[in-house]
Structure formats: C-alpha cells, structure tokens
Amino acid sequence: MYCYIECYQITKKIGLAEALQHLEKLAQNLGGSNLDFWEQHLPTDSTNPNTP
C-alpha cells in the first residue's frame, strides 16, 4: 500500500490526471470513495521527507 500512497503524492504534485483517475478507481476498489482515501493514508510524521 505504501507504493500507492507514494505514487499518489507524486502524481498529485505534478498533476498527472490519468494516473490520478486510475488511483481513484483503485481507491474505490479498496473501499474508499475517491482520492480522499489516499489523503487519509498519507504519513503525518513531520520527519518524513515524503510528507506533503
């Protein structure tokens, strides 16, 4: 799951619409409703360089 979260962070940052659409479908398959699913799983540790 970490790979998908990292992918979401990168595609959101660069605005890659097609990848975001696929991630939204994946989130729905995993029980989420939209891209907020990935937002809820983002790391919150301020020491993590991947934290937005």
Buried (B, 14 or more C-beta within 10 A) or exposed (E): EEEBBEBBBEBBEEEBEEBBEEBBEBBEEEEBEEBEBBBEBBBEEEEEEEEE
